[in-house]
Amino acid sequence: MSSVPKNKTELQKAITVAFDKILVDYSTIPAEFSREIGVVGNIKGTEISVSDTLAYLIGWGKLVLKWYILKSNNQPVDFPETGYKWNELGKLAQCFHLQYHDWPYVKLIDEFTLTIGNILVLIESLDNQKLYGEDWFEKYTLGKMIQFNTSSPMMNMRSKVRKFKKLNGIK
């Protein structure tokens, strides 16, 4: 499989593989480590917690679903999110961290699992034409927008989470 999905099957596989791998990492981190600062953040020079990485992935996954629902109902979409511009993604990440700050670690993992499951259900409901045959946002297809906000950040976060695990002696 190429690193960038080009059709429905490749997109499903990319998300599933990335999700399965990062879920293994999350499941090996004890809850007492989940709020410890030490993961490289999304804003240069910052550090976040493992729970914040989950909040980030949940936040983007839910945005993808929100975008799709709004566009499907011919409603306007504020990309990337109302009140944020594309050059303010660090602030948006902090918003996700705050939104899920009080959630227990196990609940974050459950929500992440549910969110990715909903995205996979959405993808399954669409054909290659809808996913990759037409521009959906500016010059990007829906499939590309989904990948940008699911499998790509999961792979990125996984390397950060694995580094955190190594630094903290978590097997």
Phi and psi in radians as a Rosetta constraint file:
Dihedral C 1 N 2 CA 2 C 2 CIRCULARHARMONIC -1.224 0.35
Dihedral N 2 CA 2 C 2 N 3 CIRCULARHARMONIC 2.808 0.35
Dihedral C 2 N 3 CA 3 C 3 CIRCULARHARMONIC -1.235 0.35
Dihedral N 3 CA 3 C 3 N 4 CIRCULARHARMONIC -0.411 0.35
Dihedral C 3 N 4 CA 4 C 4 CIRCULARHARMONIC -1.937 0.35
Dihedral N 4 CA 4 C 4 N 5 CIRCULARHARMONIC 2.000 0.35
Dihedral C 4 N 5 CA 5 C 5 CIRCULARHARMONIC -1.028 0.35
Dihedral N 5 CA 5 C 5 N 6 CIRCULARHARMONIC 2.456 0.35
Dihedral C 5 N 6 CA 6 C 6 CIRCULARHARMONIC -2.123 0.35
Dihedral N 6 CA 6 C 6 N 7 CIRCULARHARMONIC -0.010 0.35
Dihedral C 6 N 7 CA 7 C 7 CIRCULARHARMONIC -2.699 0.35
Dihedral N 7 CA 7 C 7 N 8 CIRCULARHARMONIC 3.061 0.35
Dihedral C 7 N 8 CA 8 C 8 CIRCULARHARMONIC -0.975 0.35
Dihedral N 8 CA 8 C 8 N 9 CIRCULARHARMONIC -0.848 0.35
Dihedral C 8 N 9 CA 9 C 9 CIRCULARHARMONIC -1.066 0.35
Dihedral N 9 CA 9 C 9 N 10 CIRCULARHARMONIC -0.777 0.35
Dihedral C 9 N 10 CA 10 C 10 CIRCULARHARMONIC -1.151 0.35
Dihedral N 10 CA 10 C 10 N 11 CIRCULARHARMONIC -0.646 0.35
Dihedral C 10 N 11 CA 11 C 11 CIRCULARHARMONIC -1.139 0.35
Dihedral N 11 CA 11 C 11 N 12 CIRCULARHARMONIC -0.807 0.35
Dihedral C 11 N 12 CA 12 C 12 CIRCULARHARMONIC -1.030 0.35
Dihedral N 12 CA 12 C 12 N 13 CIRCULARHARMONIC -0.767 0.35
Dihedral C 12 N 13 CA 13 C 13 CIRCULARHARMONIC -1.159 0.35
Dihedral N 13 CA 13 C 13 N 14 CIRCULARHARMONIC -0.755 0.35
Dihedral C 13 N 14 CA 14 C 14 CIRCULARHARMONIC -1.045 0.35
Dihedral N 14 CA 14 C 14 N 15 CIRCULARHARMONIC -0.776 0.35
Dihedral C 14 N 15 CA 15 C 15 CIRCULARHARMONIC -1.190 0.35
Dihedral N 15 CA 15 C 15 N 16 CIRCULARHARMONIC -0.801 0.35
Dihedral C 15 N 16 CA 16 C 16 CIRCULARHARMONIC -1.089 0.35
Dihedral N 16 CA 16 C 16 N 17 CIRCULARHARMONIC -0.791 0.35
Dihedral C 16 N 17 CA 17 C 17 CIRCULARHARMONIC -1.116 0.35
Dihedral N 17 CA 17 C 17 N 18 CIRCULARHARMONIC -0.838 0.35
Dihedral C 17 N 18 CA 18 C 18 CIRCULARHARMONIC -1.086 0.35
Dihedral N 18 CA 18 C 18 N 19 CIRCULARHARMONIC -0.746 0.35
Dihedral C 18 N 19 CA 19 C 19 CIRCULARHARMONIC -1.112 0.35
Dihedral N 19 CA 19 C 19 N 20 CIRCULARHARMONIC -0.859 0.35
Dihedral C 19 N 20 CA 20 C 20 CIRCULARHARMONIC -1.013 0.35
Dihedral N 20 CA 20 C 20 N 21 CIRCULARHARMONIC -0.718 0.35
Dihedral C 20 N 21 CA 21 C 21 CIRCULARHARMONIC -1.191 0.35
Dihedral N 21 CA 21 C 21 N 22 CIRCULARHARMONIC -0.829 0.35
Dihedral C 21 N 22 CA 22 C 22 CIRCULARHARMONIC -1.229 0.35
Dihedral N 22 CA 22 C 22 N 23 CIRCULARHARMONIC -0.543 0.35
Dihedral C 22 N 23 CA 23 C 23 CIRCULARHARMONIC -1.105 0.35
Dihedral N 23 CA 23 C 23 N 24 CIRCULARHARMONIC -0.662 0.35
Dihedral C 23 N 24 CA 24 C 24 CIRCULARHARMONIC -1.049 0.35
Dihedral N 24 CA 24 C 24 N 25 CIRCULARHARMONIC -0.775 0.35
Dihedral C 24 N 25 CA 25 C 25 CIRCULARHARMONIC -1.097 0.35
Dihedral N 25 CA 25 C 25 N 26 CIRCULARHARMONIC -0.815 0.35
Dihedral C 25 N 26 CA 26 C 26 CIRCULARHARMONIC -1.059 0.35
Dihedral N 26 CA 26 C 26 N 27 CIRCULARHARMONIC -0.692 0.35
Dihedral C 26 N 27 CA 27 C 27 CIRCULARHARMONIC -1.217 0.35
Dihedral N 27 CA 27 C 27 N 28 CIRCULARHARMONIC -0.300 0.35
Dihedral C 27 N 28 CA 28 C 28 CIRCULARHARMONIC -1.642 0.35
Dihedral N 28 CA 28 C 28 N 29 CIRCULARHARMONIC -0.063 0.35
Dihedral C 28 N 29 CA 29 C 29 CIRCULARHARMONIC -1.622 0.35
Dihedral N 29 CA 29 C 29 N 30 CIRCULARHARMONIC 2.083 0.35
Dihedral C 29 N 30 CA 30 C 30 CIRCULARHARMONIC -1.078 0.35
Dihedral N 30 CA 30 C 30 N 31 CIRCULARHARMONIC 2.515 0.35
Dihedral C 30 N 31 CA 31 C 31 CIRCULARHARMONIC -0.937 0.35
Dihedral N 31 CA 31 C 31 N 32 CIRCULARHARMONIC -0.595 0.35
Dihedral C 31 N 32 CA 32 C 32 CIRCULARHARMONIC -1.168 0.35
Dihedral N 32 CA 32 C 32 N 33 CIRCULARHARMONIC -0.295 0.35
Dihedral C 32 N 33 CA 33 C 33 CIRCULARHARMONIC -1.603 0.35
Dihedral N 33 CA 33 C 33 N 34 CIRCULARHARMONIC -0.202 0.35
Dihedral C 33 N 34 CA 34 C 34 CIRCULARHARMONIC -1.145 0.35
Dihedral N 34 CA 34 C 34 N 35 CIRCULARHARMONIC -0.437 0.35
Dihedral C 34 N 35 CA 35 C 35 CIRCULARHARMONIC -1.848 0.35
Dihedral N 35 CA 35 C 35 N 36 CIRCULARHARMONIC 0.095 0.35
Dihedral C 35 N 36 CA 36 C 36 CIRCULARHARMONIC -1.322 0.35
Dihedral N 36 CA 36 C 36 N 37 CIRCULARHARMONIC 2.246 0.35
Dihedral C 36 N 37 CA 37 C 37 CIRCULARHARMONIC -1.265 0.35
Dihedral N 37 CA 37 C 37 N 38 CIRCULARHARMONIC 2.412 0.35
Dihedral C 37 N 38 CA 38 C 38 CIRCULARHARMONIC 2.831 0.35
Dihedral N 38 CA 38 C 38 N 39 CIRCULARHARMONIC 0.041 0.35
Dihedral C 38 N 39 CA 39 C 39 CIRCULARHARMONIC -1.752 0.35
Dihedral N 39 CA 39 C 39 N 40 CIRCULARHARMONIC 2.390 0.35
Dihedral C 39 N 40 CA 40 C 40 CIRCULARHARMONIC -1.031 0.35
Dihedral N 40 CA 40 C 40 N 41 CIRCULARHARMONIC 2.228 0.35
Dihedral C 40 N 41 CA 41 C 41 CIRCULARHARMONIC -1.448 0.35
Dihedral N 41 CA 41 C 41 N 42 CIRCULARHARMONIC 3.094 0.35
Dihedral C 41 N 42 CA 42 C 42 CIRCULARHARMONIC -1.509 0.35
Dihedral N 42 CA 42 C 42 N 43 CIRCULARHARMONIC -0.168 0.35
Dihedral C 42 N 43 CA 43 C 43 CIRCULARHARMONIC -1.866 0.35
Dihedral N 43 CA 43 C 43 N 44 CIRCULARHARMONIC 2.272 0.35
Dihedral C 43 N 44 CA 44 C 44 CIRCULARHARMONIC -0.848 0.35
Dihedral N 44 CA 44 C 44 N 45 CIRCULARHARMONIC 2.264 0.35
Dihedral C 44 N 45 CA 45 C 45 CIRCULARHARMONIC 1.453 0.35
Dihedral N 45 CA 45 C 45 N 46 CIRCULARHARMONIC 0.107 0.35
Dihedral C 45 N 46 CA 46 C 46 CIRCULARHARMONIC -1.887 0.35
Dihedral N 46 CA 46 C 46 N 47 CIRCULARHARMONIC 2.788 0.35
Dihedral C 46 N 47 CA 47 C 47 CIRCULARHARMONIC -2.228 0.35
Dihedral N 47 CA 47 C 47 N 48 CIRCULARHARMONIC 2.566 0.35
Dihedral C 47 N 48 CA 48 C 48 CIRCULARHARMONIC -2.287 0.35
Dihedral N 48 CA 48 C 48 N 49 CIRCULARHARMONIC 3.128 0.35
Dihedral C 48 N 49 CA 49 C 49 CIRCULARHARMONIC -1.705 0.35
Dihedral N 49 CA 49 C 49 N 50 CIRCULARHARMONIC 2.927 0.35
Dihedral C 49 N 50 CA 50 C 50 CIRCULARHARMONIC -1.051 0.35
Dihedral N 50 CA 50 C 50 N 51 CIRCULARHARMONIC -0.709 0.35
Dihedral C 50 N 51 CA 51 C 51 CIRCULARHARMONIC -1.052 0.35
Dihedral N 51 CA 51 C 51 N 52 CIRCULARHARMONIC -0.655 0.35
Dihedral C 51 N 52 CA 52 C 52 CIRCULARHARMONIC -1.119 0.35
Dihedral N 52 CA 52 C 52 N 53 CIRCULARHARMONIC -0.588 0.35
Dihedral C 52 N 53 CA 53 C 53 CIRCULARHARMONIC -1.147 0.35
Dihedral N 53 CA 53 C 53 N 54 CIRCULARHARMONIC -0.666 0.35
Dihedral C 53 N 54 CA 54 C 54 CIRCULARHARMONIC -1.140 0.35
Dihedral N 54 CA 54 C 54 N 55 CIRCULARHARMONIC -0.757 0.35
Dihedral C 54 N 55 CA 55 C 55 CIRCULARHARMONIC -1.022 0.35
Dihedral N 55 CA 55 C 55 N 56 CIRCULARHARMONIC -0.714 0.35
Dihedral C 55 N 56 CA 56 C 56 CIRCULARHARMONIC -1.080 0.35
Dihedral N 56 CA 56 C 56 N 57 CIRCULARHARMONIC -0.852 0.35
Dihedral C 56 N 57 CA 57 C 57 CIRCULARHARMONIC -1.168 0.35
Dihedral N 57 CA 57 C 57 N 58 CIRCULARHARMONIC -0.674 0.35
Dihedral C 57 N 58 CA 58 C 58 CIRCULARHARMONIC -1.125 0.35
Dihedral N 58 CA 58 C 58 N 59 CIRCULARHARMONIC -0.813 0.35
Dihedral C 58 N 59 CA 59 C 59 CIRCULARHARMONIC -0.993 0.35
Dihedral N 59 CA 59 C 59 N 60 CIRCULARHARMONIC -0.835 0.35
Dihedral C 59 N 60 CA 60 C 60 CIRCULARHARMONIC -1.185 0.35
Dihedral N 60 CA 60 C 60 N 61 CIRCULARHARMONIC -0.691 0.35
Dihedral C 60 N 61 CA 61 C 61 CIRCULARHARMONIC -1.060 0.35
Dihedral N 61 CA 61 C 61 N 62 CIRCULARHARMONIC -0.767 0.35
Dihedral C 61 N 62 CA 62 C 62 CIRCULARHARMONIC -1.171 0.35
Dihedral N 62 CA 62 C 62 N 63 CIRCULARHARMONIC -0.575 0.35
Dihedral C 62 N 63 CA 63 C 63 CIRCULARHARMONIC -1.123 0.35
Dihedral N 63 CA 63 C 63 N 64 CIRCULARHARMONIC -0.746 0.35
Dihedral C 63 N 64 CA 64 C 64 CIRCULARHARMONIC -0.983 0.35
Dihedral N 64 CA 64 C 64 N 65 CIRCULARHARMONIC -0.806 0.35
Dihedral C 64 N 65 CA 65 C 65 CIRCULARHARMONIC -1.132 0.35
Dihedral N 65 CA 65 C 65 N 66 CIRCULARHARMONIC -0.725 0.35
Dihedral C 65 N 66 CA 66 C 66 CIRCULARHARMONIC -1.086 0.35
Dihedral N 66 CA 66 C 66 N 67 CIRCULARHARMONIC -0.808 0.35
Dihedral C 66 N 67 CA 67 C 67 CIRCULARHARMONIC -0.981 0.35
Dihedral N 67 CA 67 C 67 N 68 CIRCULARHARMONIC -0.817 0.35
Dihedral C 67 N 68 CA 68 C 68 CIRCULARHARMONIC -1.091 0.35
Dihedral N 68 CA 68 C 68 N 69 CIRCULARHARMONIC -0.803 0.35
Dihedral C 68 N 69 CA 69 C 69 CIRCULARHARMONIC -1.075 0.35
Dihedral N 69 CA 69 C 69 N 70 CIRCULARHARMONIC -0.819 0.35
Dihedral C 69 N 70 CA 70 C 70 CIRCULARHARMONIC -1.066 0.35
Dihedral N 70 CA 70 C 70 N 71 CIRCULARHARMONIC -0.888 0.35
Dihedral C 70 N 71 CA 71 C 71 CIRCULARHARMONIC -1.084 0.35
Dihedral N 71 CA 71 C 71 N 72 CIRCULARHARMONIC -0.663 0.35
Dihedral C 71 N 72 CA 72 C 72 CIRCULARHARMONIC -1.128 0.35
Dihedral N 72 CA 72 C 72 N 73 CIRCULARHARMONIC -0.471 0.35
Dihedral C 72 N 73 CA 73 C 73 CIRCULARHARMONIC -1.733 0.35
Dihedral N 73 CA 73 C 73 N 74 CIRCULARHARMONIC 0.312 0.35
Dihedral C 73 N 74 CA 74 C 74 CIRCULARHARMONIC 0.934 0.35
Dihedral N 74 CA 74 C 74 N 75 CIRCULARHARMONIC 0.623 0.35
Dihedral C 74 N 75 CA 75 C 75 CIRCULARHARMONIC -1.796 0.35
Dihedral N 75 CA 75 C 75 N 76 CIRCULARHARMONIC 2.651 0.35
Dihedral C 75 N 76 CA 76 C 76 CIRCULARHARMONIC -1.181 0.35
Dihedral N 76 CA 76 C 76 N 77 CIRCULARHARMONIC 2.578 0.35
Dihedral C 76 N 77 CA 77 C 77 CIRCULARHARMONIC -2.082 0.35
Dihedral N 77 CA 77 C 77 N 78 CIRCULARHARMONIC 2.229 0.35
Dihedral C 77 N 78 CA 78 C 78 CIRCULARHARMONIC -1.548 0.35
Dihedral N 78 CA 78 C 78 N 79 CIRCULARHARMONIC 1.702 0.35
Dihedral C 78 N 79 CA 79 C 79 CIRCULARHARMONIC -1.454 0.35
Dihedral N 79 CA 79 C 79 N 80 CIRCULARHARMONIC 2.425 0.35
Dihedral C 79 N 80 CA 80 C 80 CIRCULARHARMONIC -1.343 0.35
Dihedral N 80 CA 80 C 80 N 81 CIRCULARHARMONIC -0.492 0.35
Dihedral C 80 N 81 CA 81 C 81 CIRCULARHARMONIC -2.788 0.35
Dihedral N 81 CA 81 C 81 N 82 CIRCULARHARMONIC 2.663 0.35
Dihedral C 81 N 82 CA 82 C 82 CIRCULARHARMONIC -0.973 0.35
Dihedral N 82 CA 82 C 82 N 83 CIRCULARHARMONIC 2.206 0.35
Dihedral C 82 N 83 CA 83 C 83 CIRCULARHARMONIC 1.604 0.35
Dihedral N 83 CA 83 C 83 N 84 CIRCULARHARMONIC -0.046 0.35
Dihedral C 83 N 84 CA 84 C 84 CIRCULARHARMONIC -2.262 0.35
Dihedral N 84 CA 84 C 84 N 85 CIRCULARHARMONIC 2.506 0.35
Dihedral C 84 N 85 CA 85 C 85 CIRCULARHARMONIC -1.854 0.35
Dihedral N 85 CA 85 C 85 N 86 CIRCULARHARMONIC 2.894 0.35
Dihedral C 85 N 86 CA 86 C 86 CIRCULARHARMONIC -1.062 0.35
Dihedral N 86 CA 86 C 86 N 87 CIRCULARHARMONIC -0.445 0.35
Dihedral C 86 N 87 CA 87 C 87 CIRCULARHARMONIC -1.543 0.35
Dihedral N 87 CA 87 C 87 N 88 CIRCULARHARMONIC 0.201 0.35
Dihedral C 87 N 88 CA 88 C 88 CIRCULARHARMONIC -2.120 0.35
Dihedral N 88 CA 88 C 88 N 89 CIRCULARHARMONIC 0.565 0.35
Dihedral C 88 N 89 CA 89 C 89 CIRCULARHARMONIC -1.173 0.35
Dihedral N 89 CA 89 C 89 N 90 CIRCULARHARMONIC -0.496 0.35
Dihedral C 89 N 90 CA 90 C 90 CIRCULARHARMONIC -1.093 0.35
Dihedral N 90 CA 90 C 90 N 91 CIRCULARHARMONIC -0.740 0.35
Dihedral C 90 N 91 CA 91 C 91 CIRCULARHARMONIC -1.133 0.35
Dihedral N 91 CA 91 C 91 N 92 CIRCULARHARMONIC -0.678 0.35
Dihedral C 91 N 92 CA 92 C 92 CIRCULARHARMONIC -1.124 0.35
Dihedral N 92 CA 92 C 92 N 93 CIRCULARHARMONIC -0.707 0.35
Dihedral C 92 N 93 CA 93 C 93 CIRCULARHARMONIC -1.037 0.35
Dihedral N 93 CA 93 C 93 N 94 CIRCULARHARMONIC -0.757 0.35
Dihedral C 93 N 94 CA 94 C 94 CIRCULARHARMONIC -1.100 0.35
Dihedral N 94 CA 94 C 94 N 95 CIRCULARHARMONIC -0.611 0.35
Dihedral C 94 N 95 CA 95 C 95 CIRCULARHARMONIC -1.084 0.35
Dihedral N 95 CA 95 C 95 N 96 CIRCULARHARMONIC -0.767 0.35
Dihedral C 95 N 96 CA 96 C 96 CIRCULARHARMONIC -1.072 0.35
Dihedral N 96 CA 96 C 96 N 97 CIRCULARHARMONIC -0.756 0.35
Dihedral C 96 N 97 CA 97 C 97 CIRCULARHARMONIC -1.031 0.35
Dihedral N 97 CA 97 C 97 N 98 CIRCULARHARMONIC -0.778 0.35
Dihedral C 97 N 98 CA 98 C 98 CIRCULARHARMONIC -1.140 0.35
Dihedral N 98 CA 98 C 98 N 99 CIRCULARHARMONIC -0.742 0.35
Dihedral C 98 N 99 CA 99 C 99 CIRCULARHARMONIC -1.007 0.35
Dihedral N 99 CA 99 C 99 N 100 CIRCULARHARMONIC -0.632 0.35
Dihedral C 99 N 100 CA 100 C 100 CIRCULARHARMONIC -1.919 0.35
Dihedral N 100 CA 100 C 100 N 101 CIRCULARHARMONIC 0.239 0.35
Dihedral C 100 N 101 CA 101 C 101 CIRCULARHARMONIC -1.037 0.35
Dihedral N 101 CA 101 C 101 N 102 CIRCULARHARMONIC -0.609 0.35
Dihedral C 101 N 102 CA 102 C 102 CIRCULARHARMONIC -1.635 0.35
Dihedral N 102 CA 102 C 102 N 103 CIRCULARHARMONIC 0.053 0.35
Dihedral C 102 N 103 CA 103 C 103 CIRCULARHARMONIC -1.369 0.35
Dihedral N 103 CA 103 C 103 N 104 CIRCULARHARMONIC 2.375 0.35
Dihedral C 103 N 104 CA 104 C 104 CIRCULARHARMONIC -1.111 0.35
Dihedral N 104 CA 104 C 104 N 105 CIRCULARHARMONIC 2.630 0.35
Dihedral C 104 N 105 CA 105 C 105 CIRCULARHARMONIC -0.934 0.35
Dihedral N 105 CA 105 C 105 N 106 CIRCULARHARMONIC -0.809 0.35
Dihedral C 105 N 106 CA 106 C 106 CIRCULARHARMONIC -1.114 0.35
Dihedral N 106 CA 106 C 106 N 107 CIRCULARHARMONIC -0.609 0.35
Dihedral C 106 N 107 CA 107 C 107 CIRCULARHARMONIC -1.206 0.35
Dihedral N 107 CA 107 C 107 N 108 CIRCULARHARMONIC -0.634 0.35
Dihedral C 107 N 108 CA 108 C 108 CIRCULARHARMONIC -1.105 0.35
Dihedral N 108 CA 108 C 108 N 109 CIRCULARHARMONIC -0.766 0.35
Dihedral C 108 N 109 CA 109 C 109 CIRCULARHARMONIC -1.081 0.35
Dihedral N 109 CA 109 C 109 N 110 CIRCULARHARMONIC -0.741 0.35
Dihedral C 109 N 110 CA 110 C 110 CIRCULARHARMONIC -1.081 0.35
Dihedral N 110 CA 110 C 110 N 111 CIRCULARHARMONIC -0.752 0.35
Dihedral C 110 N 111 CA 111 C 111 CIRCULARHARMONIC -1.167 0.35
Dihedral N 111 CA 111 C 111 N 112 CIRCULARHARMONIC -0.694 0.35
Dihedral C 111 N 112 CA 112 C 112 CIRCULARHARMONIC -1.061 0.35
Dihedral N 112 CA 112 C 112 N 113 CIRCULARHARMONIC -0.809 0.35
Dihedral C 112 N 113 CA 113 C 113 CIRCULARHARMONIC -1.063 0.35
Dihedral N 113 CA 113 C 113 N 114 CIRCULARHARMONIC -0.787 0.35
Dihedral C 113 N 114 CA 114 C 114 CIRCULARHARMONIC -1.103 0.35
Dihedral N 114 CA 114 C 114 N 115 CIRCULARHARMONIC -0.769 0.35
Dihedral C 114 N 115 CA 115 C 115 CIRCULARHARMONIC -1.088 0.35
Dihedral N 115 CA 115 C 115 N 116 CIRCULARHARMONIC -0.820 0.35
Dihedral C 115 N 116 CA 116 C 116 CIRCULARHARMONIC -1.142 0.35
Dihedral N 116 CA 116 C 116 N 117 CIRCULARHARMONIC -0.665 0.35
Dihedral C 116 N 117 CA 117 C 117 CIRCULARHARMONIC -1.039 0.35
Dihedral N 117 CA 117 C 117 N 118 CIRCULARHARMONIC -0.735 0.35
Dihedral C 117 N 118 CA 118 C 118 CIRCULARHARMONIC -1.146 0.35
Dihedral N 118 CA 118 C 118 N 119 CIRCULARHARMONIC -0.648 0.35
Dihedral C 118 N 119 CA 119 C 119 CIRCULARHARMONIC -1.155 0.35
Dihedral N 119 CA 119 C 119 N 120 CIRCULARHARMONIC -0.725 0.35
Dihedral C 119 N 120 CA 120 C 120 CIRCULARHARMONIC -1.143 0.35
Dihedral N 120 CA 120 C 120 N 121 CIRCULARHARMONIC -0.637 0.35
Dihedral C 120 N 121 CA 121 C 121 CIRCULARHARMONIC -1.109 0.35
Dihedral N 121 CA 121 C 121 N 122 CIRCULARHARMONIC -0.759 0.35
Dihedral C 121 N 122 CA 122 C 122 CIRCULARHARMONIC -1.027 0.35
Dihedral N 122 CA 122 C 122 N 123 CIRCULARHARMONIC -0.859 0.35
Dihedral C 122 N 123 CA 123 C 123 CIRCULARHARMONIC -1.037 0.35
Dihedral N 123 CA 123 C 123 N 124 CIRCULARHARMONIC -0.757 0.35
Dihedral C 123 N 124 CA 124 C 124 CIRCULARHARMONIC -1.050 0.35
Dihedral N 124 CA 124 C 124 N 125 CIRCULARHARMONIC -0.553 0.35
Dihedral C 124 N 125 CA 125 C 125 CIRCULARHARMONIC -1.360 0.35
Dihedral N 125 CA 125 C 125 N 126 CIRCULARHARMONIC -0.171 0.35
Dihedral C 125 N 126 CA 126 C 126 CIRCULARHARMONIC -1.916 0.35
Dihedral N 126 CA 126 C 126 N 127 CIRCULARHARMONIC 2.740 0.35
Dihedral C 126 N 127 CA 127 C 127 CIRCULARHARMONIC -1.768 0.35
Dihedral N 127 CA 127 C 127 N 128 CIRCULARHARMONIC 3.039 0.35
Dihedral C 127 N 128 CA 128 C 128 CIRCULARHARMONIC -1.012 0.35
Dihedral N 128 CA 128 C 128 N 129 CIRCULARHARMONIC -0.628 0.35
Dihedral C 128 N 129 CA 129 C 129 CIRCULARHARMONIC -1.066 0.35
Dihedral N 129 CA 129 C 129 N 130 CIRCULARHARMONIC -0.849 0.35
Dihedral C 129 N 130 CA 130 C 130 CIRCULARHARMONIC -1.132 0.35
Dihedral N 130 CA 130 C 130 N 131 CIRCULARHARMONIC -0.633 0.35
Dihedral C 130 N 131 CA 131 C 131 CIRCULARHARMONIC -1.419 0.35
Dihedral N 131 CA 131 C 131 N 132 CIRCULARHARMONIC -0.715 0.35
Dihedral C 131 N 132 CA 132 C 132 CIRCULARHARMONIC -2.281 0.35
Dihedral N 132 CA 132 C 132 N 133 CIRCULARHARMONIC -0.031 0.35
Dihedral C 132 N 133 CA 133 C 133 CIRCULARHARMONIC -1.658 0.35
Dihedral N 133 CA 133 C 133 N 134 CIRCULARHARMONIC -0.067 0.35
Dihedral C 133 N 134 CA 134 C 134 CIRCULARHARMONIC -2.620 0.35
Dihedral N 134 CA 134 C 134 N 135 CIRCULARHARMONIC 2.648 0.35
Dihedral C 134 N 135 CA 135 C 135 CIRCULARHARMONIC -1.195 0.35
Dihedral N 135 CA 135 C 135 N 136 CIRCULARHARMONIC 2.407 0.35
Dihedral C 135 N 136 CA 136 C 136 CIRCULARHARMONIC -2.016 0.35
Dihedral N 136 CA 136 C 136 N 137 CIRCULARHARMONIC -0.747 0.35
Dihedral C 136 N 137 CA 137 C 137 CIRCULARHARMONIC -2.331 0.35
Dihedral N 137 CA 137 C 137 N 138 CIRCULARHARMONIC 1.995 0.35
Dihedral C 137 N 138 CA 138 C 138 CIRCULARHARMONIC 0.884 0.35
Dihedral N 138 CA 138 C 138 N 139 CIRCULARHARMONIC -2.115 0.35
Dihedral C 138 N 139 CA 139 C 139 CIRCULARHARMONIC -1.647 0.35
Dihedral N 139 CA 139 C 139 N 140 CIRCULARHARMONIC 0.105 0.35
Dihedral C 139 N 140 CA 140 C 140 CIRCULARHARMONIC -1.732 0.35
Dihedral N 140 CA 140 C 140 N 141 CIRCULARHARMONIC 2.462 0.35
Dihedral C 140 N 141 CA 141 C 141 CIRCULARHARMONIC -1.374 0.35
Dihedral N 141 CA 141 C 141 N 142 CIRCULARHARMONIC 2.869 0.35
Dihedral C 141 N 142 CA 142 C 142 CIRCULARHARMONIC -1.067 0.35
Dihedral N 142 CA 142 C 142 N 143 CIRCULARHARMONIC -0.741 0.35
Dihedral C 142 N 143 CA 143 C 143 CIRCULARHARMONIC -1.009 0.35
Dihedral N 143 CA 143 C 143 N 144 CIRCULARHARMONIC -0.743 0.35
Dihedral C 143 N 144 CA 144 C 144 CIRCULARHARMONIC -1.152 0.35
Dihedral N 144 CA 144 C 144 N 145 CIRCULARHARMONIC -0.733 0.35
Dihedral C 144 N 145 CA 145 C 145 CIRCULARHARMONIC -1.118 0.35
Dihedral N 145 CA 145 C 145 N 146 CIRCULARHARMONIC -0.667 0.35
Dihedral C 145 N 146 CA 146 C 146 CIRCULARHARMONIC -1.134 0.35
Dihedral N 146 CA 146 C 146 N 147 CIRCULARHARMONIC -0.833 0.35
Dihedral C 146 N 147 CA 147 C 147 CIRCULARHARMONIC -1.069 0.35
Dihedral N 147 CA 147 C 147 N 148 CIRCULARHARMONIC -0.771 0.35
Dihedral C 147 N 148 CA 148 C 148 CIRCULARHARMONIC -0.977 0.35
Dihedral N 148 CA 148 C 148 N 149 CIRCULARHARMONIC -0.491 0.35
Dihedral C 148 N 149 CA 149 C 149 CIRCULARHARMONIC -2.015 0.35
Dihedral N 149 CA 149 C 149 N 150 CIRCULARHARMONIC 0.181 0.35
Dihedral C 149 N 150 CA 150 C 150 CIRCULARHARMONIC -2.312 0.35
Dihedral N 150 CA 150 C 150 N 151 CIRCULARHARMONIC -1.427 0.35
Dihedral C 150 N 151 CA 151 C 151 CIRCULARHARMONIC -1.110 0.35
Dihedral N 151 CA 151 C 151 N 152 CIRCULARHARMONIC -0.692 0.35
Dihedral C 151 N 152 CA 152 C 152 CIRCULARHARMONIC -1.092 0.35
Dihedral N 152 CA 152 C 152 N 153 CIRCULARHARMONIC -0.923 0.35
Dihedral C 152 N 153 CA 153 C 153 CIRCULARHARMONIC -1.169 0.35
Dihedral N 153 CA 153 C 153 N 154 CIRCULARHARMONIC -0.498 0.35
Dihedral C 153 N 154 CA 154 C 154 CIRCULARHARMONIC -1.108 0.35
Dihedral N 154 CA 154 C 154 N 155 CIRCULARHARMONIC -0.756 0.35
Dihedral C 154 N 155 CA 155 C 155 CIRCULARHARMONIC -1.134 0.35
Dihedral N 155 CA 155 C 155 N 156 CIRCULARHARMONIC -0.728 0.35
Dihedral C 155 N 156 CA 156 C 156 CIRCULARHARMONIC -1.092 0.35
Dihedral N 156 CA 156 C 156 N 157 CIRCULARHARMONIC -0.852 0.35
Dihedral C 156 N 157 CA 157 C 157 CIRCULARHARMONIC -1.128 0.35
Dihedral N 157 CA 157 C 157 N 158 CIRCULARHARMONIC -0.618 0.35
Dihedral C 157 N 158 CA 158 C 158 CIRCULARHARMONIC -1.065 0.35
Dihedral N 158 CA 158 C 158 N 159 CIRCULARHARMONIC -0.726 0.35
Dihedral C 158 N 159 CA 159 C 159 CIRCULARHARMONIC -1.125 0.35
Dihedral N 159 CA 159 C 159 N 160 CIRCULARHARMONIC -0.639 0.35
Dihedral C 159 N 160 CA 160 C 160 CIRCULARHARMONIC -1.213 0.35
Dihedral N 160 CA 160 C 160 N 161 CIRCULARHARMONIC -0.736 0.35
Dihedral C 160 N 161 CA 161 C 161 CIRCULARHARMONIC -1.148 0.35
Dihedral N 161 CA 161 C 161 N 162 CIRCULARHARMONIC -0.710 0.35
Dihedral C 161 N 162 CA 162 C 162 CIRCULARHARMONIC -1.127 0.35
Dihedral N 162 CA 162 C 162 N 163 CIRCULARHARMONIC -0.653 0.35
Dihedral C 162 N 163 CA 163 C 163 CIRCULARHARMONIC -1.116 0.35
Dihedral N 163 CA 163 C 163 N 164 CIRCULARHARMONIC -0.748 0.35
Dihedral C 163 N 164 CA 164 C 164 CIRCULARHARMONIC -1.041 0.35
Dihedral N 164 CA 164 C 164 N 165 CIRCULARHARMONIC -0.805 0.35
Dihedral C 164 N 165 CA 165 C 165 CIRCULARHARMONIC -1.033 0.35
Dihedral N 165 CA 165 C 165 N 166 CIRCULARHARMONIC -0.793 0.35
Dihedral C 165 N 166 CA 166 C 166 CIRCULARHARMONIC -1.086 0.35
Dihedral N 166 CA 166 C 166 N 167 CIRCULARHARMONIC -0.794 0.35
Dihedral C 166 N 167 CA 167 C 167 CIRCULARHARMONIC -1.113 0.35
Dihedral N 167 CA 167 C 167 N 168 CIRCULARHARMONIC -0.470 0.35
Dihedral C 167 N 168 CA 168 C 168 CIRCULARHARMONIC -1.789 0.35
Dihedral N 168 CA 168 C 168 N 169 CIRCULARHARMONIC 0.158 0.35
Dihedral C 168 N 169 CA 169 C 169 CIRCULARHARMONIC 1.133 0.35
Dihedral N 169 CA 169 C 169 N 170 CIRCULARHARMONIC 0.542 0.35
Dihedral C 169 N 170 CA 170 C 170 CIRCULARHARMONIC -1.670 0.35
Dihedral N 170 CA 170 C 170 N 171 CIRCULARHARMONIC 2.165 0.35
